[in-house]
């Protein structure tokens, strides 16, 4: 006789698809007629913008725009100039698991820009882009908690509870930062030649059915000056906050990701007659929500009347999920010829990272812009390799960013120091095995007279369920008998049921 098992449905969101891919994109730019010829490329940087995302059955297409800034030393080596140009492209992901109604979360990383001079009037740049998507769909899980029909005599069902994190529907909110940046420079700035921003997450504070997300926009602006031969670089961090709806007041933020969608910077006159930089930044906050829950399930069964055959299924549950921000530092001394002059600017660029043997390998290139006593510019580059031990194997390295870079010259040596922040998404997963049906072999009943009416057994670390199953008893009967006639030490009275 087959006993079907049933239980209530548990509503949740599940990740149906996750993938990360790296693409290479090529872009070219002609030097404007008003600019000097290229002598040598100093360094290049890029800002990625998430322009669109379109999901359909079996696929997701991401529209991306890259703003590339190439800094070059002129042919006479007496000036540093900036070339800015853009490249638009699409990145596609295909999977039968993706549905048009899926919630899509996206991460974009620029993993280095390589620029070269094709000729004195033309530049070619190649950038490496690491794009990742996570697709989530709403659904439900049904794990049996009881018998569908009346239980026959002798059937014993073991129910247990498991703590888990239940994934809720993710949230997304667009935001805009408008700011006037005062100019703190002794030189007269005439134009903004480059702008780059990195959005970082901070605190998340629940407010009723919403969550207040605090972040910071780390800006770097390259500005042309009236008398200067090299751009002046301005760094500033702008705090901002975004209010996002939560799917449930019991939720907490499991992961947070910002993406920039547009960035504008222009030089304007202020009311008081001074000059300011008008900044407008557009971005999107992507939040993953989850809440603590319990899953009740049937883990085992037996019968005191006849043999049983059990059918089981398995599901993976998440015990814990959280992002750890790992900080690592690297320093190195490099030799610089004494006649190369003063250190004007230091730029660091992240190259593609990898994970191997529980460690993250994150190479970065550092470019030093130098100027000698005769106002001749030169560049020196160094590759730094950084290894960071990860907290475990159950997780994923989701992002790396350069938090700070510093160079200090002393004689013919330059001390390079860089700080990196690694985002490691850690999961504690467990396979939950549960009963789906019980088949009773009623044609071969157990003869009660063949079993002892009472057994004295040593517990030996076994729980009452295991002992009841061995001696054809029940947890309730063992508990009642031993409450009346308690045994000393590790012994239990086990009655036949």
C-alpha positions as MATLAB code, in Angstrom:
seq = 'XXXXXXXXXXXXXXXXXXXXXXXXXXXXXXXXXXXXXXXXXXXXXXXXXXXXXXXXXXXXXXXXXXXXXXXXXXXXXXXXXXXXXXXXXXXXXXXXXXXXXXXXXXXXXXXXXXXXXXXXXXXXXXXXXXXXXXXXXXXXXXXXXXXXXXXXXXXXXXXXXXXXXXXXXXXXXXXXXXXXXXXXXXXXXXXXXXXXXXXXXXXXXXXXXXXXXXXXXXXXXXXXXXXXXXXXXXXXXXXXXXXXXXXXXXXXXXXXXXXXXXXXXXXXXXXXXXXXXXXXXXXXXXXXXXXXXXXXXXXXXXXXXXXXXXXXXXXXXXXXXXXXXXXXXXXXXXXXXXXXXXXXXXXXXXXXXXXXXXXXXXXXXXXXXXXXXXXXXXXXXXXXXXXXXXXXXXXXXXXXXXXXXXXXXXXXXXXXXXXXXXXXXXXXXXXXXXXXXXXXXXXXXXXXXXXXXXXXXXXXXXXXXXXXXXXXXXXXXXXXXXXXXXXXXXXXXXXXX';
ca = [
       0.000    0.000    0.000;
       1.492    3.305   -1.112;
       1.073    6.313    1.177;
       1.383    9.652   -0.636;
       2.891   12.568    1.260;
       1.978   16.208    0.879;
       2.689   19.630    2.312;
       2.103   23.372    1.811;
       3.855   25.278   -0.978;
       6.641   27.661    0.005;
       6.834   30.798   -2.150;
      10.355   31.920   -3.024;
      12.579   33.258   -5.762;
      15.183   30.940   -7.221;
      18.234   31.644   -9.322;
      17.724   29.795  -12.593;
      20.809   30.998  -14.435;
      24.156   32.609  -13.611;
      27.021   33.229  -15.998;
      30.084   35.438  -16.347;
      31.859   36.055  -19.628;
      34.741   38.237  -20.783;
      34.628   40.025  -24.150;
      37.224   42.071  -26.026;
      36.199   45.266  -27.819;
      38.213   47.407  -30.238;
      37.846   51.152  -30.820;
      39.765   53.754  -32.838;
      40.070   57.527  -32.727;
      41.594   60.147  -35.018;
      43.487   62.980  -33.329;
      41.581   66.258  -33.887;
      43.279   68.844  -36.096;
      43.697   71.249  -33.167;
      45.752   68.667  -31.183;
      49.432   67.838  -31.491;
      50.792   64.610  -32.959;
      51.213   61.535  -30.770;
      54.705   60.807  -29.547;
      53.982   58.049  -27.016;
      50.914   56.621  -25.289;
      51.172   57.206  -21.550;
      48.124   55.295  -20.259;
      44.439   54.711  -20.961;
      41.307   54.308  -18.858;
      37.654   53.495  -19.515;
      34.259   54.030  -17.915;
      31.517   51.465  -18.575;
      27.841   52.440  -18.790;
      24.921   50.033  -18.598;
      22.597   51.364  -21.303;
      19.952   48.636  -21.636;
      18.952   45.086  -20.828;
      16.442   43.061  -22.804;
      15.298   39.639  -21.678;
      13.292   37.148  -23.689;
      12.701   33.436  -23.522;
      16.109   31.733  -23.659;
      18.203   34.921  -23.760;
      19.371   38.260  -22.331;
      21.063   41.078  -24.276;
      22.958   43.811  -22.438;
      23.665   47.150  -24.110;
      26.972   48.660  -22.948;
      28.764   51.897  -23.772;
      32.436   52.468  -22.964;
      33.934   55.952  -22.666;
      37.673   55.627  -23.320;
      40.260   58.245  -22.345;
      43.767   57.929  -23.788;
      46.517   60.129  -22.350;
      49.471   60.620  -24.658;
      52.782   62.493  -24.680;
      53.078   64.769  -27.698;
      55.710   64.258  -30.364;
      57.890   67.026  -28.895;
      57.470   65.386  -25.465;
      56.654   68.721  -23.843;
      52.883   68.173  -23.331;
      50.381   65.542  -22.211;
      47.053   65.520  -24.012;
      43.784   63.566  -23.732;
      41.808   61.793  -26.441;
      38.242   60.789  -25.527;
      36.037   58.515  -27.625;
      33.271   55.984  -27.071;
      32.353   52.477  -28.150;
      28.885   50.906  -27.954;
      28.350   47.148  -28.070;
      26.090   44.329  -26.903;
      26.788   41.254  -24.794;
      24.427   38.311  -25.150;
      23.638   35.391  -22.848;
      21.672   32.336  -23.973;
      20.080   29.631  -21.852;
      16.804   27.671  -21.949;
      16.425   28.499  -18.231;
      15.915   32.225  -18.944;
      12.328   33.451  -19.218;
      11.097   36.817  -20.425;
       9.655   37.585  -16.965;
      12.922   36.787  -15.167;
      14.453   39.400  -12.861;
      17.930   40.149  -14.236;
      20.817   41.537  -12.197;
      23.957   42.667  -14.030;
      27.564   43.351  -13.104;
      30.102   45.068  -15.372;
      33.864   45.367  -14.854;
      36.485   46.930  -17.089;
      39.483   44.596  -16.904;
      42.114   46.815  -18.480;
      42.563   49.042  -21.540;
      45.467   48.713  -23.954;
      46.057   51.625  -26.312;
      48.605   52.002  -29.107;
      49.418   54.671  -31.679;
      48.655   53.379  -35.183;
      50.351   56.509  -36.500;
      50.932   60.028  -35.098;
      47.292   60.934  -35.850;
      45.445   57.740  -34.949;
      44.925   55.678  -31.771;
      43.597   52.133  -31.394;
      42.334   50.875  -28.027;
      41.341   47.407  -26.905;
      39.369   46.954  -23.716;
      38.471   43.806  -21.833;
      34.988   43.727  -20.278;
      33.842   41.183  -17.712;
      30.033   40.934  -17.643;
      27.961   38.772  -15.338;
      24.237   38.155  -15.056;
      22.019   36.486  -12.488;
      18.482   35.486  -13.525;
      15.854   34.894  -10.839;
      12.287   33.639  -11.228;
       9.396   33.557   -8.792;
       8.155   30.102   -7.929;
       7.296   27.731   -5.117;
       8.693   24.610   -3.510;
       6.493   21.852   -2.105;
       8.177   19.629    0.476;
       5.921   17.008    2.136;
       5.242   17.434    5.837;
       2.494   14.827    6.441;
       0.601   11.898    4.934;
      -2.037   12.795    2.360;
      -4.494   10.211    3.709;
      -5.126    8.753    7.168;
      -2.061    6.973    8.487;
      -2.442    3.199    8.930;
      -1.696    1.680   12.335;
       1.999    1.259   12.981;
       3.263    3.901   10.511;
       5.802    6.258   12.107;
       6.795    9.490   10.319;
       9.757   11.590   11.398;
       9.340   15.344   10.833;
      12.262   17.773   11.159;
      12.898   21.501   10.760;
      15.791   23.053    8.830;
      16.854   26.691    9.061;
      17.451   28.352    5.699;
      17.630   31.661    3.881;
      14.687   32.206    1.531;
      15.424   34.328   -1.541;
      12.869   37.072   -2.145;
      12.262   39.055   -5.307;
      15.176   41.442   -6.017;
      14.791   45.206   -6.084;
      16.069   47.816   -8.504;
      16.030   51.627   -8.398;
      17.465   54.257  -10.735;
      18.942   57.418   -9.223;
      20.623   60.663  -10.257;
      23.416   62.634   -8.551;
      23.587   66.354   -9.387;
      26.454   68.216   -7.793;
      28.469   71.403   -8.196;
      32.126   70.710   -7.505;
      34.198   73.726   -6.433;
      37.597   73.904   -8.141;
      40.518   73.699   -5.761;
      43.482   74.225   -8.070;
      46.122   76.962   -8.257;
      45.980   76.773  -12.067;
      43.135   78.196  -14.131;
      41.047   75.308  -15.446;
      39.605   75.767  -18.928;
      37.865   72.442  -19.639;
      37.101   68.957  -18.299;
      38.889   66.473  -20.555;
      38.050   63.207  -18.764;
      35.795   61.977  -16.004;
      35.513   58.605  -14.329;
      33.355   57.418  -11.415;
      33.224   54.255   -9.360;
      30.120   53.551   -7.292;
      30.611   51.736   -3.998;
      28.018   50.458   -1.523;
      27.744   51.368    2.118;
      25.106   50.849    4.808;
      21.583   49.541    4.224;
      19.033   50.779    6.769;
      15.479   49.342    6.810;
      12.728   51.975    7.118;
       9.345   50.252    7.268;
       8.694   48.630    3.902;
      11.718   50.341    2.320;
      15.468   50.257    2.719;
      17.747   53.295    2.637;
      20.911   52.429    0.731;
      23.937   54.665    1.261;
      26.819   54.731   -1.192;
      29.661   56.806   -2.487;
      30.716   57.974   -5.958;
      34.506   58.079   -6.180;
      35.308   60.601   -8.910;
      38.448   61.319  -10.877;
      38.415   64.260  -13.278;
      41.137   65.281  -15.695;
      41.070   69.033  -16.348;
      42.873   71.145  -18.954;
      44.507   74.356  -17.731;
      45.297   77.603  -19.493;
      49.041   77.539  -18.886;
      49.626   73.911  -18.029;
      51.179   71.326  -20.305;
      49.533   68.394  -18.487;
      45.970   67.779  -17.234;
      45.278   68.507  -13.577;
      43.614   65.530  -11.877;
      40.922   66.128   -9.251;
      39.726   63.315   -6.977;
      36.604   63.570   -4.851;
      34.080   61.242   -3.224;
      30.384   62.173   -3.265;
      28.043   60.433   -0.798;
      24.546   59.598   -2.014;
      21.514   57.620   -0.848;
      18.739   55.667   -2.584;
      15.376   54.549   -1.161;
      14.346   51.122   -2.476;
      11.123   49.160   -1.889;
      11.464   45.851   -0.029;
       9.298   42.876   -1.018;
       8.651   42.109    2.673;
       9.388   43.927    5.941;
      11.081   40.791    7.285;
      13.663   40.875    4.488;
      17.269   41.904    4.688;
      19.647   42.982    1.931;
      21.689   39.986    0.813;
      23.767   41.671   -1.891;
      24.103   45.153   -3.332;
      25.438   46.261   -6.693;
      25.622   49.690   -8.363;
      26.019   50.293  -12.079;
      26.621   53.645  -13.791;
      24.285   54.407  -16.689;
      25.449   57.933  -17.694;
      27.981   60.548  -16.569;
      28.351   64.194  -17.571;
      30.777   66.868  -16.364;
      31.130   70.446  -17.631;
      32.820   73.635  -16.548;
      30.448   76.517  -15.705;
      30.354   79.882  -13.958;
      28.970   79.984  -10.429;
      26.723   82.725   -9.021;
      29.579   84.260   -7.045;
      31.746   84.612  -10.160;
      33.963   81.611   -9.513;
      34.033   78.512  -11.718;
      32.591   75.143  -10.782;
      32.287   71.724  -12.384;
      28.657   70.728  -12.979;
      28.395   66.977  -12.488;
      25.449   64.754  -13.377;
      25.671   61.023  -12.718;
      22.973   58.455  -13.476;
      23.061   55.013  -11.927;
      21.004   52.010  -10.902;
      21.040   50.213   -7.551;
      20.453   46.445   -7.710;
      19.560   44.718   -4.448;
      19.132   41.076   -3.596;
      16.695   40.394   -0.731;
      16.370   37.362    1.507;
      14.780   36.406    4.802;
      15.319   33.765    7.444;
      12.908   30.849    7.349;
      12.310   27.275    8.426;
      11.509   24.316    6.214;
       9.566   21.444    7.785;
      10.087   18.107    6.048;
       9.718   14.352    6.548;
      13.139   12.757    6.809;
      12.382    9.100    7.635;
       9.612    6.555    8.167;
       9.081    2.977    9.311;
       6.224    0.730   10.365;
       5.879   -1.490   13.407;
       3.425   -3.651   11.439;
       5.185   -4.381    8.126;
       8.288   -3.624    6.030;
       8.380   -0.293    4.202;
      10.014    1.041    1.065;
      10.829    4.764    1.034;
      11.075    7.169   -1.903;
      13.151   10.307   -1.405;
      14.010   13.471   -3.261;
      16.642   16.153   -2.614;
      16.748   19.949   -2.642;
      19.570   22.369   -1.992;
      18.907   24.935    0.691;
      21.017   27.942    1.602;
      21.995   28.117    5.261;
      23.820   31.427    4.949;
      24.636   33.955    2.233;
      26.683   37.099    2.596;
      29.260   39.261    0.832;
      32.634   39.692    2.476;
      34.755   42.694    1.490;
      38.377   41.557    1.604;
      41.090   44.212    1.627;
      44.596   43.467    0.450;
      47.650   45.700    0.051;
      50.710   45.419   -2.144;
      53.892   47.488   -2.192;
      56.998   47.394   -4.344;
      60.104   49.498   -4.961;
      61.056   50.270   -8.569;
      64.127   51.960   -9.963;
      63.727   55.259  -11.842;
      66.595   57.084  -13.495;
      67.531   60.251  -11.642;
      67.193   62.428  -14.738;
      63.581   61.369  -15.301;
      62.514   64.201  -12.973;
      59.485   64.637  -10.713;
      56.522   62.301  -10.416;
      53.484   64.059  -11.936;
      50.744   61.425  -11.780;
      50.164   57.768  -10.918;
      47.524   55.638  -12.619;
      46.594   52.020  -11.823;
      44.501   49.695  -13.978;
      43.064   46.315  -13.036;
      43.702   43.362  -15.361;
      41.598   40.153  -15.578;
      41.605   38.317  -12.248;
      41.377   34.590  -11.619;
      40.798   32.156   -8.743;
      43.066   29.174   -8.214;
      43.678   26.862   -5.241;
      41.594   29.023   -2.904;
      43.441   32.224   -3.824;
      42.513   35.209   -5.963;
      45.189   36.392   -8.384;
      44.629   40.050   -9.279;
      47.294   41.680  -11.476;
      47.357   45.460  -11.851;
      49.435   47.758  -14.053;
      50.784   50.977  -12.577;
      51.778   53.832  -14.920;
      54.026   56.641  -13.683;
      53.991   59.974  -15.519;
      57.303   61.807  -15.008;
      58.612   65.264  -15.988;
      62.263   66.294  -15.940;
      63.856   69.701  -15.358;
      63.495   70.627  -19.026;
      59.743   69.892  -18.982;
      60.141   66.683  -20.963;
      57.531   64.032  -20.147;
      58.073   60.283  -19.989;
      56.190   57.188  -18.766;
      57.278   54.158  -16.800;
      55.022   51.135  -16.218;
      55.107   48.238  -13.789;
      52.993   45.088  -13.427;
      52.096   44.156   -9.851;
      50.674   40.732   -9.032;
      48.501   40.439   -5.933;
      47.480   37.150   -4.302;
      44.691   37.037   -1.712;
      43.521   33.996    0.247;
      39.743   33.556   -0.033;
      37.658   32.647    3.041;
      36.334   29.383    1.571;
      35.514   27.368   -1.505;
      31.717   27.736   -1.170;
      31.395   31.087   -2.846;
      32.252   33.311   -5.777;
      34.581   36.251   -6.319;
      32.112   38.746   -7.779;
      34.267   41.854   -8.113;
      37.609   43.538   -7.537;
      38.350   47.241   -7.399;
      41.383   49.414   -6.723;
      40.605   51.372   -3.571;
      43.777   53.479   -3.557;
      47.136   53.785   -5.296;
      50.090   55.847   -4.137;
      53.616   56.446   -5.409;
      56.362   58.247   -3.524;
      59.756   59.007   -4.983;
      62.955   58.942   -2.989;
      66.112   59.408   -5.056;
      66.255   56.804   -7.817;
      63.540   54.668   -6.192;
      59.768   54.931   -6.279;
      57.675   53.194   -3.640;
      54.438   51.903   -5.154;
      51.541   51.078   -2.828;
      48.089   49.863   -3.876;
      45.012   48.757   -1.925;
      42.443   46.417   -3.458;
      38.941   45.470   -2.292;
      37.624   42.040   -3.290;
      33.917   41.187   -3.055;
      33.455   37.520   -2.160;
      29.887   36.156   -2.171;
      29.890   33.287    0.306;
      27.203   30.588    0.338;
      26.640   27.818    2.827;
      24.592   25.257    0.926;
      23.194   21.989    2.222;
      21.456   19.152    0.445;
      18.118   18.425    2.084;
      16.836   14.858    1.565;
      13.123   14.407    2.201;
      10.491   11.694    1.795;
       8.048   11.886   -1.109;
       6.162    8.607   -0.541;
       6.045    5.495    1.670;
       5.196    2.030    0.313;
       3.928   -0.446    2.966;
       4.357   -4.160    2.243;
       1.102   -5.285    3.902;
       1.392   -8.773    2.397;
       4.334   -9.564    4.690;
       3.226   -8.354    8.140;
       5.605   -8.509   11.089;
       4.560  -11.179   13.621;
       4.445   -9.439   17.043;
       5.168  -12.668   18.921;
       8.559  -12.863   17.191;
       9.652   -9.640   18.917;
      10.512   -9.182   22.609;
       7.819   -7.332   24.546;
      10.417   -5.282   26.418;
      14.053   -4.544   25.654;
      16.732   -2.878   27.785;
      19.030   -1.080   25.323;
      22.093    1.076   25.666;
      21.644    4.455   23.964;
      25.240    4.704   22.754;
      24.709    8.181   21.352;
      21.626    7.143   19.366;
      18.462    9.215   19.588;
      15.055    7.685   20.506;
      13.964    7.582   16.843;
      16.855    5.304   15.858;
      16.201    2.996   18.815;
      12.448    2.887   18.148;
      13.083    1.975   14.514;
      15.460   -0.860   15.475;
      13.202   -2.399   18.157;
       9.807   -1.819   16.460;
       8.665    0.712   19.014;
       7.726    4.400   18.894;
       9.285    7.559   20.274;
       6.113    8.277   22.254;
       5.986    4.804   23.834;
       9.683    4.954   24.812;
       9.211    8.383   26.365;
       6.133    7.370   28.395;
       7.689    4.160   29.745;
      11.001    5.730   30.769;
       9.197    8.614   32.455;
       7.516    6.032   34.717;
      10.522    3.753   35.175;
      13.713    5.774   34.645;
      16.909    3.752   34.142;
      20.341    4.646   35.431;
      23.210    5.673   33.184;
      23.004    5.097   29.432;
      20.139    2.564   29.507;
      16.588    2.818   28.150;
      13.480    0.648   28.426;
      12.017    0.014   24.951;
       8.528   -1.546   24.728;
       7.241   -3.399   21.675;
       4.466   -1.535   19.871;
];
